[in-house]
Every structure is written in C-alpha cells, then in structure tokens.
Amino acid sequence: MPSCVANGDTWEIYHATDGWRWRRTARNGQIVGSSSEAYVNQRDCVANAKRNGMTCEPV
C-alpha cells in the first residue's frame, strides 16, 4: 500500500473492493480524512488526495 508522511500525518493510498481510495491518519491514530468516492485509476486517487492537502509523494 503506497503511503507517505507530511506534517505528521500519514497519507495512505489503498485498493478497496470498489476501487482506489485514500485516507489521512493523524499522529494519534485517528483517521482525519478520507476519499468520498473510489477511483478506477490509482493516479486519479493520488490527484484527489493532493487536492485535499497531501503534499508528499506516496511510495
């Protein structure tokens, strides 16, 4: 699962049963953001995460 850390938050890009999704997890383990829809392409999912504040590149 591609992920990266920016400003202390972990951004994860993962493949769910309905497609690619992202989630943002704070240092305390709480999920503080997630995609509201699934994406067919991983790159579209990453682009949406970047529009929502992700500043790192998931690896």
C-alpha positions in Angstrom: 0.0 0.0 0.0 1.6 3.3 -1.1 1.9 5.8 1.8 3.8 8.9 2.8 4.1 11.3 5.8 3.6 15.0 5.6 3.2 17.4 8.6 3.0 14.5 11.0 0.0 12.9 9.2 0.2 9.6 7.3 -1.5 9.5 3.9 -2.3 6.0 2.6 -3.5 5.1 -0.9 -5.2 1.7 -0.9 -7.2 -0.6 -3.2 -10.6 -1.3 -1.7 -13.2 -3.7 -3.2 -14.8 -0.7 -5.2 -11.5 0.9 -6.4 -8.7 3.1 -5.2 -9.2 5.2 -2.1 -7.1 7.4 0.2 -7.1 8.1 3.9 -5.3 10.6 6.2 -4.3 9.5 9.7 -3.1 11.8 12.4 -0.2 11.0 14.8 -2.7 9.8 17.4 -4.1 7.2 15.0 -7.4 8.9 14.3 -8.5 9.0 10.7 -9.0 12.7 9.9 -9.8 12.5 6.2 -10.7 10.0 3.5 -11.9 9.9 -0.1 -15.6 10.1 -0.5 -15.5 8.0 -3.7 -13.5 5.2 -5.2 -11.3 5.8 -8.3 -10.6 3.4 -11.1 -7.1 4.6 -11.6 -4.5 5.0 -8.8 -3.2 8.2 -10.3 -6.7 9.8 -10.1 -6.9 8.8 -6.4 -3.5 10.4 -5.7 -4.5 13.6 -7.6 -7.7 13.8 -5.4 -5.6 13.4 -2.2 -3.3 16.2 -3.4 -6.3 18.4 -3.9 -7.3 17.7 -0.4 -3.9 18.6 1.1 -1.5 15.8 0.5 2.0 17.4 -0.1 4.1 14.2 -0.2 4.5 11.5 -2.9 3.2 8.1 -1.9 5.7 5.3 -2.4 
